[in-house]
């Protein structure tokens, strides 16, 4: 009987310590400012470890639901990555449908642009969108404008592919 009790206690202890790890892949992380922003996005969560390493961010928590919430917080902070190790907490990158109407102008906000490397990476993503003719992306800006004749979904997909998230209006 004592052995069964001991085994049960060990099993419960192992279960209590079980952790959930998910990985965001393809996240824009070019400098210490980016890494700090990623880590800061998870600062309000208890018992969470966030490790940004290159384009990969590893999130380790005691609860699976917290791992998803942390991933959502990182995305809300202007970073984007595909989620590995759990069901996606983020919306999949948008894809343009042939019937989608094009816009002449859009304002993009919430993209993480802490330095010139960030601004250059966002610029490269935006200028690759078919129909974009003008943009005003600068480091440390809270928003930027994109002009031309383009689909918003193409803009979202290009930014997501470069590791950025934001709101497009």
C-alpha positions as CSV (number, residue, x, y, z in Angstrom):
1,X,0.0,0.0,0.0
2,X,2.8,2.4,0.9
3,X,4.4,1.8,-2.6
4,X,1.2,2.6,-4.3
5,X,0.8,5.8,-2.3
6,X,4.4,6.8,-3.1
7,X,4.0,6.0,-6.8
8,X,0.8,8.1,-6.8
9,X,2.6,11.0,-5.2
10,X,5.4,10.8,-7.7
11,X,3.0,10.8,-10.6
12,X,1.1,13.8,-9.2
13,X,4.4,15.7,-8.7
14,X,5.5,14.9,-12.2
15,X,2.1,16.0,-13.6
16,X,2.2,19.2,-11.5
17,X,5.6,20.1,-13.0
18,X,4.6,19.3,-16.6
19,X,5.2,22.2,-18.8
20,X,3.9,23.3,-22.2
21,X,6.3,24.6,-24.8
22,X,5.3,26.2,-28.0
23,X,7.5,27.9,-30.6
24,X,6.8,30.9,-32.8
25,X,8.8,30.6,-36.0
26,X,9.6,33.4,-38.4
27,X,9.4,36.2,-35.9
28,X,11.1,39.4,-36.7
29,X,13.9,39.8,-34.1
30,X,16.8,41.8,-35.5
31,X,18.2,43.5,-32.4
32,X,18.1,43.8,-28.6
33,X,15.1,46.1,-28.8
34,X,13.1,43.4,-30.6
35,X,14.2,40.7,-28.1
36,X,13.2,43.1,-25.2
37,X,9.9,43.8,-26.9
38,X,9.1,40.2,-27.3
39,X,10.0,39.4,-23.7
40,X,8.1,42.5,-22.4
41,X,5.0,41.3,-24.2
42,X,4.9,38.3,-21.8
43,X,5.8,40.3,-18.6
44,X,2.3,40.2,-17.2
45,X,2.1,36.4,-17.2
46,X,3.3,34.3,-14.2
47,X,5.4,31.2,-14.5
48,X,6.3,31.9,-18.1
49,X,9.7,31.7,-19.8
50,X,10.0,33.5,-23.2
51,X,13.3,32.9,-25.1
52,X,13.7,34.9,-28.3
53,X,16.6,33.4,-30.4
54,X,16.9,34.7,-33.9
55,X,13.6,34.2,-35.8
56,X,12.4,31.6,-33.2
57,X,10.6,32.4,-29.9
58,X,10.2,29.6,-27.4
59,X,7.4,30.0,-24.8
60,X,7.4,27.6,-21.8
61,X,4.5,27.7,-19.3
62,X,2.8,25.5,-16.8
63,X,-0.6,25.8,-18.5
64,X,-1.3,25.3,-22.2
65,X,-3.8,28.1,-22.2
66,X,-1.2,30.5,-20.9
67,X,1.2,29.6,-23.7
68,X,-1.4,30.5,-26.2
69,X,-2.2,33.8,-24.4
70,X,1.5,34.7,-24.4
71,X,1.8,34.0,-28.1
72,X,-1.2,36.2,-28.7
73,X,0.4,39.0,-26.6
74,X,3.6,38.8,-28.6
75,X,1.6,39.0,-31.8
76,X,-0.4,42.0,-30.4
77,X,3.0,43.7,-29.7
78,X,3.7,43.7,-33.4
79,X,5.5,40.5,-34.0
80,X,4.3,37.5,-36.0
81,X,5.2,33.9,-36.3
82,X,3.7,30.6,-37.1
83,X,3.0,28.6,-34.0
84,X,4.5,25.1,-33.6
85,X,3.7,22.8,-30.7
86,X,0.0,23.8,-30.2
87,X,-3.0,24.7,-32.1
88,X,-2.6,28.1,-33.7
89,X,-3.4,30.9,-31.3
90,X,-3.0,33.5,-34.1
91,X,-5.0,34.0,-37.2
92,X,-3.4,32.5,-40.2
93,X,-1.8,35.0,-42.6
94,X,-4.4,36.4,-44.9
95,X,-4.4,35.4,-48.5
96,X,-5.8,37.5,-51.2
97,X,-8.8,36.2,-53.1
98,X,-9.2,37.1,-56.8
99,X,-12.5,38.8,-56.0
100,X,-11.1,41.0,-53.2
101,X,-11.4,44.7,-54.1
102,X,-8.2,46.7,-54.0
103,X,-7.6,49.8,-51.9
104,X,-5.8,53.0,-52.8
105,X,-4.5,53.7,-49.3
106,X,-4.2,51.9,-45.9
107,X,-2.8,52.9,-42.5
108,X,-0.8,50.2,-40.7
109,X,-0.4,50.5,-37.0
110,X,1.1,48.3,-34.2
111,X,4.0,47.0,-36.2
112,X,7.2,46.7,-34.1
113,X,9.6,49.3,-35.6
114,X,12.2,49.9,-32.8
115,X,15.2,50.5,-35.1
116,X,16.2,51.1,-38.7
117,X,16.7,47.4,-39.3
118,X,13.0,46.9,-38.4
119,X,11.9,49.7,-40.6
120,X,14.0,48.3,-43.5
121,X,12.6,44.8,-43.1
122,X,9.0,46.2,-43.0
123,X,9.8,48.3,-46.1
124,X,11.1,45.3,-48.0
125,X,7.9,43.4,-47.1
126,X,5.6,46.3,-48.1
127,X,7.4,47.2,-51.4
128,X,7.1,43.5,-52.5
129,X,3.2,43.8,-52.5
130,X,1.9,44.1,-56.0
131,X,0.4,47.5,-56.7
132,X,2.1,49.4,-53.8
133,X,3.6,52.6,-55.1
134,X,4.3,54.7,-51.9
135,X,4.9,54.1,-48.2
136,X,6.3,56.1,-45.3
137,X,7.9,53.6,-43.0
138,X,10.4,55.0,-40.4
139,X,11.9,53.6,-37.3
140,X,10.1,54.2,-34.0
141,X,6.9,55.1,-35.8
142,X,3.6,53.9,-34.4
143,X,2.0,53.7,-37.8
144,X,2.7,54.2,-41.5
145,X,0.7,54.7,-44.7
146,X,0.8,52.6,-47.8
147,X,-0.6,53.8,-51.1
148,X,-1.2,52.4,-54.6
149,X,-3.7,49.9,-55.8
150,X,-3.3,46.7,-53.7
151,X,-5.2,44.1,-51.7
152,X,-5.1,44.5,-47.9
153,X,-4.8,40.7,-47.6
154,X,-1.6,40.8,-49.7
155,X,-0.2,43.5,-47.4
156,X,-1.1,41.4,-44.3
157,X,0.5,38.3,-45.8
158,X,3.7,40.2,-46.7
159,X,4.1,41.7,-43.3
160,X,3.4,38.3,-41.6
161,X,5.9,36.6,-43.8
162,X,8.5,39.2,-42.7
163,X,7.7,38.4,-39.0
164,X,5.5,41.4,-38.3
165,X,1.9,41.8,-37.2
166,X,-0.2,45.0,-37.1
167,X,-3.6,46.5,-37.7
168,X,-4.5,47.6,-41.2
169,X,-7.2,50.2,-41.8
